[in-house]
């Protein structure tokens, strides 16, 4: 930023600024922060720096106030619908508001204010690169220094939330306009939730006749997060010479964690990991041993869901890649590709390699909950082989999985021989 632009910023009077233009206000606030960084790194005039800091803080408070007004307006128009988009609004599940439930269309990162100071605009990619290589400016140095804990780097909460949001965006269960699964942010220790193990029944009562209650319809699930590690080894030459190291690190860590989470989601059990849908979902629709599933099995699975009084709204199908291929290439007796029957044609289909070969699921995946802690750590080690001149990086996060209503899901699978 040149001297002319710095002088322009110094002459801005916040009292005469139109804060209804949020885009311009945010751009101007960011210019203040860039000017502060420029002057601070080049021995600038302290009075000018203090003036810019005061204006940046004032702009920041005005911008936040405008955002709050917009959020309040959105919530007023929301009428309680969990499907409406909201900038903030993870539903608090405890008195302190530290445990929150997020719909797919709610970004967790928007519920955590960025810290004050020059490091507020350091994003996930910049943070990972600063930890793995080295900080490139005062903002990155500030964030990294403040996140060091006993040799680990604990991601600042707003950056950890950004990482979780990126994971959600790649997961067909959790993505916006996906299958509808939700996320709960957890505190330390175990957290219990009620599950609906069986639907209650109601009966008409005859006078003075003793009624026999059903078996308990409710159970409980303790979310006890397992630790998931993503490890990568990078040569020092790659760190020093690559222009896109931020993007590569983000893609690498997010991809590795997401793949492991999807595999565990649909497995019965995972060594040292959470139980998956293979354990929780006991309702099945089987196709013949050695055969392939067809659309009739999806119709039968949906009939089971109707029998369980599950609304058709919110249902999805999630398929293994080979099942998707079988259904896509299936032809009728005239050699024409087959569409899904009209009764299930509008139910969205998602495909992921996390579903075991030959399997698929039908149901309302809003009942699938991921419990995640936002305490995410990164640790760096010298390469195991010193001569390789590289560094090993380990990212650790903790999560668990729960199904609140198991009979809202049906697994389509091959019959045993």
C-alpha positions as CSV (number, residue, x, y, z in Angstrom):
1,X,0.0,0.0,0.0
2,X,1.5,3.3,-1.1
3,X,1.7,6.6,0.9
4,X,-1.1,8.2,-1.1
5,X,-3.6,5.5,-0.1
6,X,-2.4,5.6,3.6
7,X,-3.0,9.4,3.6
8,X,-6.5,8.8,2.1
9,X,-7.3,6.4,4.9
10,X,-6.0,8.8,7.5
11,X,-8.5,11.5,6.2
12,X,-11.5,9.2,6.4
13,X,-14.1,10.5,8.9
14,X,-16.0,7.4,10.3
15,X,-18.8,9.7,11.5
16,X,-19.6,10.6,7.9
17,X,-19.3,7.1,6.5
18,X,-22.3,5.3,5.0
19,X,-22.2,2.0,6.9
20,X,-25.4,0.8,5.1
21,X,-23.0,-0.1,2.2
22,X,-21.6,-3.2,4.0
23,X,-19.3,-4.3,1.1
24,X,-17.6,-0.9,1.0
25,X,-17.4,-0.8,4.8
26,X,-15.7,-4.2,5.0
27,X,-13.3,-3.3,2.2
28,X,-12.4,0.0,4.0
29,X,-11.9,-1.8,7.3
30,X,-9.6,-4.3,5.5
31,X,-7.6,-1.4,4.0
32,X,-7.1,0.0,7.5
33,X,-5.7,-3.3,8.6
34,X,-3.4,-3.5,5.6
35,X,-2.1,0.0,6.2
36,X,-1.5,-0.8,9.9
37,X,0.5,-3.9,8.8
38,X,2.5,-1.9,6.3
39,X,3.4,0.9,8.7
40,X,4.2,-1.5,11.6
41,X,6.6,-3.5,9.5
42,X,8.4,-0.5,8.1
43,X,8.9,1.7,11.2
44,X,5.9,3.9,10.4
45,X,4.8,7.0,12.4
46,X,3.3,5.8,15.7
47,X,0.6,8.5,15.7
48,X,-0.5,7.4,12.2
49,X,-0.6,3.8,13.3
50,X,-2.7,4.6,16.4
51,X,-5.1,6.7,14.3
52,X,-5.6,3.8,11.8
53,X,-6.0,1.3,14.7
54,X,-8.7,3.5,16.3
55,X,-10.5,3.8,12.9
56,X,-10.2,0.1,12.2
57,X,-11.7,-0.8,15.6
58,X,-14.6,1.7,15.1
59,X,-15.3,0.3,11.6
60,X,-15.2,-3.2,13.0
61,X,-17.8,-2.4,15.7
62,X,-20.0,-0.7,13.2
63,X,-19.8,-3.6,10.8
64,X,-20.6,-6.1,13.6
65,X,-23.6,-4.0,14.7
66,X,-24.9,-3.9,11.1
67,X,-24.4,-7.7,10.8
68,X,-26.3,-8.2,14.1
69,X,-29.2,-6.1,12.7
70,X,-29.3,-8.3,9.6
71,X,-29.2,-11.5,11.6
72,X,-32.0,-10.3,13.8
73,X,-34.1,-9.5,10.8
74,X,-33.4,-12.9,9.3
75,X,-34.4,-14.6,12.5
76,X,-37.6,-12.6,12.8
77,X,-38.6,-13.7,9.3
78,X,-37.5,-17.3,9.9
79,X,-40.7,-18.2,12.0
80,X,-38.8,-21.0,13.6
81,X,-38.1,-22.9,10.5
82,X,-34.8,-24.9,10.8
83,X,-34.5,-25.0,7.0
84,X,-34.1,-21.2,6.6
85,X,-30.7,-19.8,6.0
86,X,-29.1,-18.0,8.9
87,X,-25.7,-16.3,9.2
88,X,-25.5,-17.4,12.8
89,X,-27.9,-19.5,14.9
90,X,-26.5,-22.9,15.8
91,X,-29.2,-24.0,18.3
92,X,-27.8,-23.9,21.9
93,X,-28.3,-27.3,23.7
94,X,-27.0,-26.2,27.1
95,X,-27.4,-23.2,29.3
96,X,-24.0,-21.8,28.4
97,X,-24.6,-22.1,24.7
98,X,-21.3,-23.9,24.3
99,X,-22.9,-27.1,22.8
100,X,-24.7,-26.2,19.6
101,X,-26.7,-28.0,16.9
102,X,-26.1,-26.9,13.3
103,X,-28.3,-27.5,10.3
104,X,-26.5,-28.1,7.0
105,X,-27.2,-24.6,5.8
106,X,-25.6,-23.0,8.9
107,X,-21.8,-22.2,8.9
108,X,-20.2,-23.0,12.2
109,X,-17.5,-20.4,11.5
110,X,-20.1,-17.6,11.6
111,X,-20.8,-18.3,15.2
112,X,-17.3,-17.5,16.3
113,X,-16.1,-13.9,16.1
114,X,-12.6,-13.4,14.8
115,X,-10.1,-12.1,17.3
116,X,-9.2,-8.4,17.4
117,X,-5.8,-7.4,16.0
118,X,-3.9,-7.9,12.8
119,X,-4.4,-11.7,12.8
120,X,-8.2,-11.6,12.4
121,X,-8.1,-12.2,8.6
122,X,-5.7,-15.2,8.6
123,X,-7.7,-18.1,7.1
124,X,-7.2,-21.8,7.3
125,X,-4.8,-22.1,4.4
126,X,-2.6,-19.3,5.6
127,X,-2.5,-20.7,9.1
128,X,-1.6,-24.2,7.9
129,X,1.2,-22.8,5.7
130,X,2.5,-20.6,8.5
131,X,2.6,-23.6,10.9
132,X,4.1,-26.0,8.4
133,X,6.6,-23.5,6.8
134,X,6.8,-20.1,8.6
135,X,4.7,-17.0,9.0
136,X,5.1,-14.4,6.2
137,X,3.7,-11.3,8.0
138,X,2.8,-9.9,11.3
139,X,-0.8,-11.2,11.2
140,X,0.3,-14.8,10.7
141,X,3.0,-14.5,13.4
142,X,0.4,-13.2,15.9
143,X,-2.0,-16.0,15.2
144,X,0.6,-18.8,15.3
145,X,2.3,-17.5,18.5
146,X,-1.1,-17.3,20.2
147,X,-2.0,-20.9,19.3
148,X,1.1,-22.7,20.6
149,X,0.4,-25.0,23.5
150,X,3.0,-27.5,24.9
151,X,4.6,-28.1,21.5
152,X,1.3,-28.4,19.6
153,X,-0.5,-25.8,17.5
154,X,-4.1,-25.6,18.6
155,X,-6.1,-24.0,15.8
156,X,-7.9,-20.8,17.0
157,X,-11.6,-21.6,17.3
158,X,-12.7,-19.6,14.3
159,X,-10.1,-21.4,12.1
160,X,-11.0,-24.8,13.6
161,X,-14.6,-24.0,12.7
162,X,-13.6,-23.1,9.2
163,X,-11.9,-26.5,8.9
164,X,-15.0,-28.3,10.1
165,X,-17.1,-26.3,7.6
166,X,-14.8,-27.4,4.8
167,X,-15.2,-31.0,6.0
168,X,-19.0,-30.6,5.9
169,X,-18.9,-29.1,2.4
170,X,-17.3,-32.4,1.1
171,X,-19.5,-34.8,3.0
172,X,-22.8,-35.6,1.2
173,X,-24.5,-36.2,4.5
174,X,-23.5,-32.8,5.9
175,X,-23.2,-30.4,2.9
176,X,-25.7,-27.7,2.3
177,X,-28.5,-29.2,0.1
178,X,-27.1,-32.7,1.0
179,X,-28.8,-35.6,2.8
180,X,-29.5,-33.4,5.9
181,X,-27.3,-34.7,8.7
182,X,-26.4,-32.3,11.4
183,X,-23.4,-31.3,13.6
184,X,-23.2,-30.8,17.3
185,X,-20.2,-28.9,18.7
186,X,-19.0,-30.6,21.9
187,X,-17.2,-29.5,25.1
188,X,-14.7,-31.6,27.0
189,X,-16.0,-34.9,28.5
190,X,-18.8,-37.1,27.3
191,X,-22.2,-35.7,26.2
192,X,-25.4,-37.7,26.4
193,X,-28.4,-37.4,24.0
194,X,-31.8,-39.1,24.0
195,X,-32.4,-41.5,21.1
196,X,-35.8,-42.8,19.8
197,X,-35.3,-46.6,20.0
198,X,-38.9,-47.3,19.1
199,X,-42.0,-45.3,18.3
200,X,-44.6,-44.9,21.1
201,X,-48.1,-46.2,20.4
202,X,-51.3,-44.6,21.5
203,X,-54.5,-46.4,22.5
204,X,-58.1,-45.4,23.0
205,X,-59.0,-45.7,26.7
206,X,-62.0,-47.4,28.1
207,X,-63.3,-46.1,31.4
208,X,-61.8,-47.8,34.5
209,X,-59.7,-50.2,32.3
210,X,-56.0,-50.5,33.3
211,X,-53.7,-49.8,30.4
212,X,-50.3,-51.5,30.0
213,X,-47.5,-49.2,29.0
214,X,-45.2,-49.9,26.0
215,X,-41.6,-50.8,26.4
216,X,-39.5,-47.6,26.8
217,X,-39.4,-45.7,23.5
218,X,-36.4,-43.7,24.5
219,X,-32.7,-44.6,25.0
220,X,-29.5,-42.7,25.3
221,X,-26.3,-42.3,23.4
222,X,-23.2,-40.9,24.9
223,X,-21.1,-39.0,22.4
224,X,-17.5,-39.9,23.4
225,X,-15.3,-38.6,20.6
226,X,-12.6,-40.7,19.1
227,X,-9.3,-39.2,17.9
228,X,-8.7,-39.1,14.2
229,X,-5.2,-38.4,12.9
230,X,-4.3,-37.1,9.5
231,X,-0.5,-37.4,8.8
232,X,1.6,-36.1,5.9
233,X,5.3,-35.9,5.2
234,X,6.5,-32.9,3.2
235,X,10.0,-32.2,1.9
236,X,11.5,-28.9,2.8
237,X,12.2,-28.2,-0.8
238,X,8.5,-28.5,-1.5
239,X,7.6,-26.1,1.3
240,X,10.1,-23.5,0.1
241,X,9.4,-23.7,-3.6
242,X,5.7,-24.2,-4.0
243,X,3.4,-21.2,-4.7
244,X,0.2,-23.1,-3.9
245,X,1.3,-24.7,-0.6
246,X,-1.7,-23.2,1.3
247,X,-4.3,-24.8,-1.1
248,X,-2.4,-28.1,-1.2
249,X,-2.2,-28.4,2.6
250,X,-5.9,-27.5,3.1
251,X,-6.9,-30.0,0.4
252,X,-4.7,-32.7,1.8
253,X,-5.8,-32.4,5.5
254,X,-9.5,-31.9,4.7
255,X,-9.5,-34.7,2.1
256,X,-7.8,-37.2,4.4
257,X,-10.0,-36.5,7.4
258,X,-13.2,-36.5,5.3
259,X,-12.3,-39.9,3.7
260,X,-11.7,-41.5,7.1
261,X,-14.9,-40.0,8.5
262,X,-17.0,-41.3,5.6
263,X,-15.5,-44.8,5.8
264,X,-16.3,-44.9,9.6
265,X,-19.8,-43.4,9.0
266,X,-21.0,-46.4,7.0
267,X,-18.9,-49.2,8.6
268,X,-20.3,-51.3,11.5
269,X,-17.2,-50.6,13.6
270,X,-13.9,-49.0,13.0
271,X,-10.8,-49.9,15.0
272,X,-10.3,-47.2,17.7
273,X,-13.1,-45.2,16.0
274,X,-16.9,-44.7,16.4
275,X,-19.6,-47.2,15.6
276,X,-21.2,-46.5,12.2
277,X,-24.5,-47.0,10.5
278,X,-23.6,-50.6,9.9
279,X,-24.2,-51.0,13.6
280,X,-27.0,-48.5,14.3
281,X,-29.2,-49.4,11.3
282,X,-30.8,-52.8,11.7
283,X,-33.6,-52.5,9.1
284,X,-32.5,-54.1,5.8
285,X,-33.8,-54.7,2.3
286,X,-31.9,-57.6,0.7
287,X,-31.3,-58.5,-2.9
288,X,-30.3,-61.9,-4.0
289,X,-26.8,-63.3,-3.2
290,X,-24.5,-62.8,-6.2
291,X,-27.0,-60.4,-7.9
292,X,-27.3,-56.6,-8.1
293,X,-29.7,-54.2,-6.5
294,X,-32.3,-52.5,-8.7
295,X,-34.9,-49.8,-8.2
296,X,-37.4,-52.3,-6.7
297,X,-35.2,-52.6,-3.6
298,X,-35.3,-48.9,-3.1
299,X,-39.1,-48.9,-3.4
300,X,-39.3,-51.7,-0.8
301,X,-36.9,-49.8,1.5
302,X,-39.1,-46.7,1.2
303,X,-42.2,-48.8,2.0
304,X,-40.5,-49.8,5.2
305,X,-40.1,-46.1,6.0
306,X,-43.8,-45.5,5.3
307,X,-44.6,-48.4,7.6
308,X,-42.6,-46.6,10.3
309,X,-44.7,-43.4,9.7
310,X,-41.7,-41.5,8.4
311,X,-42.6,-38.6,6.3
312,X,-41.4,-38.6,2.7
313,X,-40.0,-35.1,3.1
314,X,-36.3,-35.1,3.9
315,X,-35.6,-38.6,2.6
316,X,-32.5,-39.4,0.6
317,X,-30.7,-42.3,-0.9
318,X,-26.9,-42.7,-0.4
319,X,-25.2,-45.3,-2.7
320,X,-21.9,-47.0,-3.0
321,X,-20.3,-46.2,-6.4
322,X,-20.9,-49.7,-7.8
323,X,-24.6,-49.5,-6.9
324,X,-24.8,-46.1,-8.6
325,X,-23.2,-47.6,-11.7
326,X,-25.6,-50.6,-11.7
327,X,-28.6,-48.4,-11.4
328,X,-27.4,-45.9,-14.0
329,X,-26.5,-48.5,-16.6
330,X,-29.6,-50.7,-16.0
331,X,-31.7,-51.3,-19.2
332,X,-35.2,-52.6,-19.8
333,X,-36.1,-55.4,-22.2
334,X,-35.9,-52.9,-25.1
335,X,-32.4,-51.8,-24.3
336,X,-33.5,-48.4,-22.9
337,X,-31.9,-47.1,-19.8
338,X,-34.3,-47.3,-16.8
339,X,-35.4,-44.3,-14.7
340,X,-36.3,-44.6,-11.1
341,X,-40.0,-45.4,-10.6
342,X,-42.2,-42.3,-10.3
343,X,-42.9,-42.8,-6.6
344,X,-39.2,-42.4,-5.6
345,X,-37.9,-40.4,-8.6
346,X,-37.9,-37.1,-6.7
347,X,-35.9,-38.5,-3.7
348,X,-32.3,-37.1,-4.1
349,X,-29.5,-39.6,-4.6
350,X,-26.0,-39.2,-3.3
351,X,-22.9,-41.3,-4.0
352,X,-19.8,-41.8,-1.8
353,X,-17.0,-44.3,-1.6
354,X,-17.6,-44.4,2.1
355,X,-20.6,-46.8,1.6
356,X,-19.3,-50.4,1.4
357,X,-19.4,-52.1,-2.0
358,X,-22.9,-53.4,-2.9
359,X,-24.7,-51.3,-0.2
360,X,-27.0,-48.3,-0.2
361,X,-29.1,-46.5,2.4
362,X,-32.6,-44.9,2.3
363,X,-34.0,-42.7,4.9
364,X,-34.1,-39.3,6.7
365,X,-30.4,-38.6,7.5
366,X,-31.4,-35.6,9.7
367,X,-31.4,-38.3,12.4
368,X,-27.6,-38.8,11.9
369,X,-25.6,-36.5,14.1
370,X,-21.9,-35.9,14.1
371,X,-20.5,-34.7,17.4
372,X,-17.3,-32.7,16.9
373,X,-14.9,-30.9,19.2
374,X,-13.3,-27.7,17.9
375,X,-10.1,-28.3,19.7
376,X,-8.0,-29.3,16.7
377,X,-4.2,-29.7,17.0
378,X,-1.3,-29.8,14.6
379,X,2.1,-31.1,15.6
380,X,5.3,-31.2,13.5
381,X,8.1,-33.7,13.8
382,X,11.4,-34.0,12.0
383,X,11.2,-36.6,9.2
384,X,11.7,-40.1,10.5
385,X,14.7,-40.5,8.2
386,X,16.9,-37.4,8.8
387,X,18.6,-37.7,5.4
388,X,15.3,-37.2,3.7
389,X,15.3,-33.5,4.8
390,X,11.6,-33.3,5.4
391,X,9.0,-32.8,8.1
392,X,6.1,-34.9,9.3
393,X,2.9,-33.2,10.2
394,X,0.1,-34.7,12.2
395,X,-3.4,-33.1,12.6
396,X,-5.7,-34.4,15.3
397,X,-9.4,-33.9,15.7
398,X,-12.1,-35.7,17.8
399,X,-15.6,-36.7,16.8
400,X,-18.3,-39.3,17.4
401,X,-21.5,-40.4,15.5
402,X,-25.0,-40.9,16.7
403,X,-28.3,-41.9,15.2
404,X,-31.3,-40.4,17.0
405,X,-34.0,-42.5,15.3
406,X,-32.5,-45.8,13.9
407,X,-35.9,-46.8,12.3
408,X,-35.7,-43.7,10.1
409,X,-33.0,-45.5,7.9
410,X,-32.9,-48.8,5.9
411,X,-29.8,-50.5,4.5
412,X,-30.0,-52.2,1.1
413,X,-27.5,-55.0,1.0
414,X,-26.7,-58.4,-0.6
415,X,-28.3,-61.4,1.1
416,X,-25.9,-63.9,2.7
417,X,-25.3,-67.1,0.8
